[in-house]
Amino acid sequence: MKVIAMYLPQFHRVPENDMWWGEGFTEWTAVRGAQKYYLEHRQPRIPQNENYYDLMDKNTMIWQSELMKKYGVDGLCIYHYWFRDGRQILEKPANNLLNWSDIDIPFCFCWANETWARSWSKIQDKNVWADTYEEGMAGDGILLEQKYGREKQWEEHFTYLLPFFMDKRYIKVDGKPLFLIYKASEIFCLNEMIACWEELALLHGLPGIYLVGYKENISEDSCICAKMQHQPTKSMREIPLSWKRSIEGMNLLEYDDMWNYILAEPAEGKTFFEGVVGFDDTPRRGMKGCVVAHATPEKFSYYLTELLAKSEAYGADLVFINAWNEWGEGMYLEPDEEHGDKYLKAVLYAKKNYKYRLAKYKAILESDIKEGRQKNVRIQKIEKKDSYYLHLLDDWLVLREKGFSVAEWIRQAGYKKIAVYGYGILGRHLCKELHNSNVIIDFIIDRRGESIETDYKVYLPTDTFPEIEAVIVSAVFEYESICKEMRKKGKYKMISLETILYENDLR
């Protein structure tokens, strides 16, 4: 079993933080300014020997590397920030690590693909760094916008990542660079983008990308290799309200309840589990924050041992820990004044002792399968697919009401003669919309072949069909598998209907 800890590169000054939150702002600013909101509240947290380090100092990363080796942390998963048109922030620690090849820190990336915005902005899915430092701020609240672009932008992103992927310290699974995406389901062009990356990876001698969808459930037909159960977000969201309490207006969740939820959570397909050191985001959020109460190193040691055993029973050899250094959210393995290195020692203990608990979780898994407690994956997949298509169709109608035309999008992209892959609900609507437009549908590709009723020529996917300018895929739920299938037949320009709709900033 390997243990990988999430890693925040926010411990150095950047001009943007000076401008947005105040001169000299780093994660330490929020940590030092933390307040105690009730009698037992463990704030402020103080690093051991008041080591408020700067990640621009090479000695800091050498120290972190030595701690990892001493206590059995096998790697760091560094948050990676890449915004619209290749805009980056907080990238210097990773860039330095790449250049400091003498520092032995195995690492991988987690793309934190959220728009950065202030709490009052109208953006729904956003990262608000520090609510408590927003007083007196003005404007629309958008700091850094997350947009994904097209092939040019995808290639630029891959070109940046490639030197890291090629580094011998970069963590790989089956020879593929391990790459996590925080909100993979938010990327409407995910399958197309990763198909582009896969081709580029092969050109540079890599067998592909091992992509993990971090936080959300992902379609089984996507390019995702494995899922990540993000904690503590998932447990805090799904644990019954009756388990939670409030002190002085603060939302509290018991550490034991959170961990019991994590250990009881089922998994389908390839799933990586994530344990949590602790949680308290009041340094950033103030009274709006949440506290996971009564965490101790002893409890963490016990629960992490259980989680490693569960992970092996489920066939996953990586376990993630949140986090190495999320001081502003109370999630850190690094030594502090209160507990010293006890949380790090807990990692070492768990790795040495989890085998004794393995039989328990194998028995639980076998019992679940035998008694039919595991969800029917096929039924669940159909339900997700139907819901997904209805949601997409609704968005399409909204765009139509605003005057958007799929035919015009295709024409502006330079295509006049196309094929449509899939003649289901979305495929039929697509053909109706393109009928009598300046875009010609030359033929349909559908697994049902000529049994479908249409005036268009229909080919099976296994047939040989004419060359065409572009293939519009209406079966968006199976886009990735369709692309793989089509690549065997030649180089066709594949475009997802989802991409056409969501490139118009509907989301």
C-alpha positions in Angstrom: 0.0 0.0 0.0 1.2 3.5 -0.9 0.1 6.6 1.0 -0.1 9.9 -0.9 -0.8 13.2 0.8 -2.6 16.2 -0.8 -0.2 19.2 -0.9 -1.1 22.9 -1.0 1.4 25.3 -2.7 0.0 28.4 -1.1 2.9 29.1 1.3 4.7 31.9 -0.6 3.9 35.4 -1.8 2.4 36.1 -5.2 1.3 39.5 -6.6 -2.3 38.3 -7.0 -2.7 37.5 -3.3 -1.3 40.8 -2.3 -3.8 42.5 -4.5 -6.9 40.4 -3.6 -6.4 39.7 0.1 -3.9 42.3 1.3 -0.1 42.9 1.3 1.9 39.8 2.2 -1.1 37.3 2.2 -0.2 33.6 2.2 -1.9 30.6 3.8 0.0 31.5 7.0 -1.8 34.8 7.2 -5.1 33.1 7.7 -3.5 30.5 10.1 -2.0 33.1 12.3 -5.2 35.2 12.3 -7.4 32.3 13.4 -9.8 32.9 16.3 -11.2 30.6 19.0 -15.0 30.5 18.6 -16.0 28.3 21.5 -14.3 27.0 24.7 -12.9 23.7 23.2 -12.0 25.2 19.8 -8.4 24.3 18.9 -7.3 27.7 17.3 -5.0 29.1 16.4 -2.9 26.2 15.1 0.9 26.8 15.5 3.5 24.8 13.5 6.2 23.2 15.6 9.0 25.6 16.4 6.8 28.3 14.7 8.1 27.1 11.4 6.0 29.4 9.2 8.0 28.3 6.2 8.3 29.8 2.7 8.1 27.3 -0.2 10.5 29.4 -2.2 13.2 28.2 0.2 14.8 25.0 -1.1 15.6 23.9 2.5 11.8 23.8 3.2 11.3 21.1 0.5 14.4 19.2 1.7 12.9 19.2 5.2 9.5 18.0 3.8 11.3 15.2 1.8 13.1 14.0 4.9 9.8 13.9 6.9 8.1 11.9 4.2 10.9 9.3 4.1 11.1 9.0 7.9 7.3 8.5 8.4 6.3 6.5 5.4 4.5 9.1 3.2 5.1 7.8 -0.3 4.2 10.9 -2.3 2.6 14.3 -2.5 -0.3 15.2 -4.8 0.3 18.8 -5.6 -2.7 21.1 -6.4 -2.3 22.4 -9.9 -4.0 25.6 -11.0 -4.6 26.2 -14.7 -7.2 28.7 -15.8 -8.6 30.2 -19.0 -6.0 30.7 -21.7 -3.3 29.0 -19.7 -3.3 31.4 -16.8 -1.5 29.9 -13.8 -1.0 30.8 -10.2 0.9 29.1 -7.3 2.9 27.1 -9.9 6.4 28.1 -8.6 6.8 25.4 -5.9 6.1 22.6 -8.5 8.4 24.3 -11.0 11.1 24.6 -8.4 10.7 20.9 -7.5 11.1 20.0 -11.2 14.4 21.9 -11.3 15.6 20.7 -7.9 16.1 17.1 -9.1 18.2 16.3 -6.1 15.1 16.5 -3.8 13.6 13.0 -3.7 9.9 13.8 -3.4 7.6 11.5 -5.5 4.7 13.6 -6.7 1.7 13.9 -8.9 -0.8 16.7 -9.7 -4.4 17.3 -8.9 -5.9 19.9 -11.2 -8.1 22.2 -9.0 -10.3 23.2 -11.8 -12.6 25.8 -10.1 -13.1 29.5 -10.8 -11.6 31.6 -8.1 -14.2 34.2 -6.9 -15.3 36.1 -3.9 -18.2 34.8 -1.8 -20.7 37.4 -3.2 -20.1 36.6 -6.9 -22.8 35.0 -8.9 -20.6 32.1 -9.9 -22.1 28.9 -8.3 -19.2 26.5 -8.3 -16.2 28.5 -7.2 -13.3 28.5 -4.8 -13.5 31.2 -2.2 -10.1 31.4 -0.6 -10.7 33.6 2.5 -14.1 35.0 3.3 -12.8 36.6 6.4 -10.5 38.9 4.3 -13.1 40.2 1.9 -14.2 43.3 3.9 -14.1 46.4 1.7 -13.6 44.5 -1.5 -15.6 45.5 -4.6 -16.2 44.4 -8.2 -18.0 41.4 -9.8 -16.0 39.1 -7.6 -14.4 37.0 -10.3 -10.7 36.6 -9.7 -9.6 33.8 -12.1 -12.1 32.2 -14.5 -12.0 28.5 -15.3 -12.5 27.9 -19.1 -11.2 24.9 -21.0 -10.8 26.1 -24.6 -10.2 23.7 -27.6 -7.3 21.8 -29.1 -4.8 24.7 -29.0 -5.4 25.3 -25.3 -5.3 21.6 -24.5 -2.0 21.1 -26.3 -0.5 24.1 -24.4 -1.6 22.6 -21.1 -0.1 19.2 -22.0 3.1 20.9 -23.1 3.4 22.5 -19.7 2.7 19.2 -17.9 5.0 17.0 -20.1 8.3 17.7 -18.3 6.7 16.8 -15.0 5.2 13.6 -16.5 8.6 12.6 -17.8 10.3 13.2 -14.5 11.4 10.0 -12.8 9.9 11.1 -9.5 6.4 11.6 -11.0 4.0 8.9 -9.7 2.8 6.6 -12.4 0.2 3.8 -12.6 0.9 1.1 -15.2 3.5 3.4 -16.6 1.0 6.2 -17.0 1.3 9.6 -15.2 -1.2 9.8 -12.4 -3.3 12.9 -12.8 -6.3 13.8 -10.6 -9.0 16.3 -11.6 -10.9 17.9 -8.7 -14.2 18.4 -10.6 -13.9 16.2 -13.6 -17.6 16.1 -14.3 -17.6 19.9 -14.7 -15.4 19.6 -17.8 -17.9 19.3 -20.7 -15.1 18.5 -23.2 -13.2 16.1 -20.9 -13.3 13.1 -23.2 -12.1 15.1 -26.2 -9.4 16.8 -24.2 -8.0 13.6 -22.7 -8.2 11.9 -26.1 -6.0 14.8 -27.3 -3.6 14.3 -24.3 -3.5 10.6 -24.9 -2.3 11.1 -28.5 0.3 13.6 -27.3 1.4 11.2 -24.6 1.9 8.4 -27.0 4.0 10.7 -29.3 6.3 11.3 -26.4 6.7 7.6 -25.4 4.2 7.5 -22.6 1.5 4.8 -22.6 -1.3 7.3 -21.8 -2.6 9.2 -18.8 -4.0 7.6 -15.6 -6.9 9.9 -14.9 -8.7 10.0 -11.6 -12.0 11.8 -11.1 -11.6 13.5 -7.8 -14.8 14.5 -5.9 -17.7 13.5 -8.2 -19.2 10.3 -9.6 -18.1 9.9 -13.1 -19.7 8.0 -16.0 -18.4 4.5 -16.6 -18.0 5.4 -20.3 -15.7 8.4 -19.7 -12.0 8.5 -20.0 -11.6 8.3 -16.2 -9.5 5.3 -15.1 -10.6 5.5 -11.4 -12.7 7.5 -9.0 -11.8 9.3 -5.9 -14.1 9.6 -2.9 -13.3 13.1 -1.8 -13.2 13.6 2.0 -14.3 15.3 4.2 -16.6 17.1 1.6 -18.5 13.9 0.8 -19.1 12.9 4.4 -20.0 16.4 5.6 -22.5 16.7 2.7 -24.1 13.3 3.2 -24.0 12.6 6.9 -27.6 13.0 8.3 -28.3 16.4 10.0 -29.2 14.6 13.2 -25.5 13.7 13.5 -24.4 17.3 13.4 -24.5 19.9 16.1 -23.9 23.6 16.6 -21.9 25.5 19.3 -22.0 29.3 19.4 -23.4 29.2 15.8 -20.5 27.0 14.6 -21.3 23.8 12.6 -19.7 20.8 14.2 -19.3 17.2 13.1 -17.7 14.5 15.3 -14.4 13.1 14.0 -15.5 9.5 14.8 -18.8 10.0 12.8 -16.9 11.3 9.8 -14.5 8.4 9.8 -17.2 5.8 10.4 -18.9 7.2 7.3 -15.7 6.9 5.3 -15.1 3.3 6.3 -18.7 2.3 5.6 -18.8 3.9 2.2 -19.2 1.3 -0.6 -17.3 1.5 -3.9 -17.9 0.4 -7.5 -15.3 0.0 -10.1 -11.8 1.2 -9.5 -12.0 3.5 -6.5 -9.3 5.2 -4.4 -10.2 6.1 -0.8 -9.1 9.2 1.1 -8.6 9.7 4.8 -8.7 12.9 6.7 -6.3 14.1 9.4 -8.8 16.7 10.7 -10.9 19.6 9.5 -11.5 23.2 10.6 -11.8 25.9 8.0 -12.6 28.8 10.3 -9.2 30.5 9.7 -10.5 31.1 6.2 -14.3 31.2 6.7 -14.8 32.6 10.2 -18.2 31.7 11.7 -19.3 30.4 8.3 -16.8 27.6 8.6 -17.2 24.0 9.8 -15.3 22.0 12.4 -14.7 18.3 12.7 -14.3 18.0 16.4 -12.3 15.8 18.7 -9.7 14.6 16.3 -6.6 13.0 17.9 -3.5 11.3 16.5 -4.5 8.1 18.2 -7.9 8.1 16.5 -6.3 8.9 13.2 -3.8 6.1 13.6 -6.7 3.6 14.2 -8.9 4.8 11.4 -6.1 5.1 8.8 -5.1 1.5 9.6 -8.7 0.4 8.9 -8.8 2.5 5.7 -5.6 0.9 4.3 -7.1 -2.6 5.0 -10.3 -1.6 3.3 -8.5 -0.2 0.3 -6.5 -3.4 -0.2 -9.6 -5.5 0.1 -11.2 -3.4 -2.6 -8.2 -3.9 -4.9 -6.6 -0.4 -4.7 -3.0 0.0 -3.7 -3.1 3.8 -3.2 -4.6 5.7 -0.3 -4.8 9.5 -0.2 -4.6 11.6 2.9 -6.1 15.1 3.2 -3.7 16.6 3.7 0.1 17.2 4.1 -0.2 21.0 4.8 -3.8 22.4 4.6 -3.2 24.5 7.7 -6.0 26.9 6.9 -8.5 24.0 6.9 -7.0 22.1 9.9 -5.8 19.2 7.7 -2.1 18.7 8.0 0.4 15.9 8.8 3.2 18.4 9.4 4.3 18.7 13.0 2.6 21.4 15.2 3.1 22.7 18.7 0.3 20.6 20.2 1.0 17.1 18.9 4.5 17.3 17.4 5.0 14.5 14.9 2.3 12.2 16.2 0.1 12.4 13.1 3.1 11.4 11.0 3.9 8.5 13.3 0.3 7.4 12.8 1.0 6.9 9.1 3.9 4.7 9.9 1.9 2.7 12.4 -1.0 2.2 9.9 1.3 1.0 7.1 2.9 -1.6 9.4 -0.3 -2.9 11.0 -3.2 -2.7 8.4 -2.6 -6.3 7.3 -4.1 -7.5 10.6 -7.4 -5.9 9.7 -7.5 -7.1 6.1 -9.6 -10.2 6.7 -12.3 -8.1 8.2 -12.8 -6.0 5.1 -12.5 -8.9 2.7 -15.3 -10.6 4.7 -17.5 -7.4 4.5 -16.9 -7.1 0.8 -17.8 -10.8 0.2 -20.9 -10.5 2.4 -22.0 -7.4 0.5 -21.6 -9.2 -2.9 -23.3 -12.4 -1.6 -26.3 -10.5 -0.1 -26.7 -8.2 -3.1 -26.0 -5.0 -1.3 -23.8 -3.8 -4.0 -25.7 -1.6 -6.5 -26.6 -3.0 -9.8 -24.0 -1.2 -11.9 -25.9 -1.7 -15.2 -29.2 -0.3 -13.9 -27.4 2.6 -12.3 -25.6 3.3 -15.5 -28.8 3.4 -17.5 -30.4 5.7 -14.9 -27.4 8.1 -15.1 -27.5 8.0 -18.9 -31.2 8.9 -19.1 -30.9 11.7 -16.6 -27.8 13.0 -18.4 -29.5 13.1 -21.8 -32.6 14.9 -20.4 -30.4 17.5 -18.7 -28.5 18.1 -22.0 -31.7 18.3 -24.0 -33.1 20.9 -21.5 -30.0 23.0 -21.9 -30.2 22.7 -25.7 -33.8 24.1 -25.6 -32.6 27.0 -23.4 -29.9 27.8 -25.9 -32.4 27.7 -28.8 -34.6 30.2 -27.0 -31.6 32.5 -26.8 -31.1 32.2 -30.6 -28.3 29.6 -30.7 -28.0 27.4 -33.8 -26.1 24.1 -33.9 -26.0 24.5 -37.7 -24.3 27.9 -37.5 -21.7 26.6 -35.0 -20.8 23.7 -37.4 -20.6 26.2 -40.3 -18.4 28.6 -38.4 -16.1 25.7 -37.5 -15.6 25.1 -41.2 -17.6 22.0 -41.8 -20.3 21.7 -44.5 -20.7 17.9 -44.9 -20.9 15.7 -41.8 -22.0 12.4 -40.4 -24.0 11.9 -37.2 -23.1 9.2 -34.8 -26.1 7.9 -32.8 -29.8 8.2 -33.8 -31.3 8.2 -30.4 -33.3 11.1 -28.8 -30.5 13.7 -29.3 -29.5 12.3 -32.7 -33.0 12.7 -34.0 -33.3 16.3 -32.7 -29.9 17.1 -34.2 -30.9 15.8 -37.7 -34.2 17.8 -37.5 -32.3 20.9 -36.6 -29.8 20.5 -39.4 -32.5 19.6 -42.0 -32.8 22.4 -44.6 -29.7 24.1 -43.2 -26.4 24.8 -45.0 -24.9 21.7 -43.3 -25.4 18.4 -45.2 -25.8 15.1 -43.2 -24.2 12.6 -45.5 -25.0 9.5 -43.4 -25.8 8.1 -39.9 -23.7 5.7 -37.9 -25.7 3.7 -35.4 -25.3 0.3 -33.7 -28.8 -0.7 -34.8 -28.0 -0.3 -38.5 -30.7 -0.2 -41.1 -33.4 -1.2 -38.5 -33.8 2.4 -37.6 -36.4 4.5 -39.5 -34.8 7.4 -41.3 -34.3 8.7 -44.8 -30.5 9.0 -44.3 -28.1 6.2 -45.3 -27.2 4.3 -42.1 -23.9 2.4 -41.4 -23.0 0.1 -38.6 -19.9 1.2 -36.6 -18.2 -1.9 -38.0 -19.0 -1.0 -41.6 -16.6 0.8 -44.0 -18.0 4.2 -44.7 -17.0 7.2 -46.8 -14.5 9.9 -45.7 -16.3 12.8 -44.1 -15.3 16.3 -42.9 -16.5 15.7 -39.3 -18.5 13.2 -37.2 -20.9 14.8 -34.7 -21.5 12.4 -31.8 -24.9 12.7 -30.3 -24.3 9.7 -28.1 -22.3 11.9 -25.8 -22.5 9.5 -22.8 -20.4 7.0 -24.8 -18.2 9.6 -26.5 -14.8 8.2 -25.3 -15.5 4.6 -26.3 -16.9 5.8 -29.6 -13.7 7.8 -30.3 -11.6 4.7 -29.5 -13.7 2.7 -31.8 -13.4 5.2 -34.7 -9.6 5.6 -34.3 -9.3 2.0 -35.5 -11.0 2.9 -38.7 -8.9 6.0 -39.6 -8.4 9.6 -38.5 -11.9 11.1 -38.3 -12.6 14.6 -36.8 -14.8 13.7 -33.9 -16.9 16.4 -32.2 -19.3 15.8 -29.2 -22.7 17.5 -29.4 -22.1 18.4 -25.7 -19.0 20.4 -26.7 -21.0 22.3 -29.3 -23.6 23.3 -26.8 -21.4 24.0 -23.8 -18.8 26.0 -25.6 -21.4 28.7 -25.5 -20.9 29.3 -21.8 -24.2 27.9 -20.7 -22.7 26.5 -17.6 
